[in-house]
Amino acid sequence: MQERIWLSLAQMGGGEQKYIQEAFDTNWVVPLGPNVNGFENDIAKFLGEDSHVVALSAGTAAIHLGLVQLGIEAGDEVICQSFTFAASANPIKYLGANPIFVDSEEDTWNLSPEWLEKAILDRKAKTGKSPKAIIPVYLYGMPAKMDEICAIATKYDIPIMEDAAEAMGSTYKGRQCGTFGEFGALSFNGNKMITTSGGGALICRTEEGAKRTMFFATQARENRPYYYHEHIGYNYRMSNICAGIGRGQMEVLEEHIARRRAIHTLYTEQLAECQGISVKQNPSTDFDSNFWLTCIEVDPTLCNGKSADDIRLYLETQNIESRLLWRPMHTQPIFADCPYYGDGVSERIFERGLCLPSGSSLSDEQIIRVANAIKQFISE
């Protein structure tokens, strides 16, 4: 059996150990310290746009605290892209609010501006008020149509909470994903563009927003000489040890982005002549995905009846990990009672889509091995 090819493993750059050792040497092994501050500054510098960043325990925590600061409360409605991972929607439920799921469009697989506006108008007609926030997601690193989404959000005075968990380094019209809304969430899970082993960050538009995020992330303790609480708080800060990993990862972030894009290009070349297989591409030069995961769409009628899941199962026999796309949230049992607006685009993409191994540590030879396995299987 050949060596296993994993979907997206973390890749260390070499500098991580230095920052971790500094934390131990100086006894900064708590959820604050020089590495946390340095990591936040590194991210903000990378993002530009006068960003203010707070490092947290997870990307999910970032979305949660963004919604807290947008004033989301029990009974409120929040629009969320349906085609995403559950972590995009779960924080809405944490607050007792109700997700309103909106379909995707074909170009980006992300939030459909057309269905977004229809959903806002229908919810206002049904409830007498507009949803309290909009959560667009950058699926697999692909930017959404943010000009149109932001225009609709402005028109109806609804703030945007961006889920950029998969999109660090992706840009739309030259602007970093995560910097368009009132808040943006990043993830540093082990399979993301960079990792802190776990962890995330909230991108804030203002310094005041960052300070409030810190307040809620550290149990919402008021500024008194004793413990005093007027708000519910959370234990969401990133540790100084994890942030040390992040500082080392930031030193190689540009290399990781370049490698993922090169892997996507190689897949595109290798599968170009493969009828029934299409590699997901940037819709235009306005969109510059980091291609966190390279995704393909499979047409069984042109692949000898082979589906995306058939390919996944075959790749597993070749010791290659792949993954089906996110199953849309409006089809999940836990969200079965939530309103949904769309015409089935996300469901159709889910049925024919597959994520291919895309980790930045993979070699060209490994990518070619994956492509050859796909070609061999669908030609049988």
Secondary structure, DSSP 8 states (H G I E B T S, - for coil): ----B-S------S-HHHHHHHHHHTT--SS-SHHHHHHHHHHHHHH-TT-EEEEESBHHHHHHHHHHHTT--TT-EEEEESSS-GGGTHHHHHTT-EEEEE-B-TTTSSB-HHHHHHHHHHHHHHHSS--SEEE-B-GGG----HHHHHHHHHHTT--BEEE-TT-TT-EETTEETTSSSSEEEEE--TTSSS-SSSBEEEEESSHHHHHHHHHHHBTTB-SSSS--BSS---B-B--HHHHHHHHHHHTTHHHHHHHHHHHHHHHHHHTTT-TTEEE---SSTTEE---SSEEEEE-GGGTTT--HHHHHHHHHHTTB--EE----GGGSGGGTTS-EESSSHHHHHHHHEEEE---TT--HHHHHHHHHHHHHHHH-
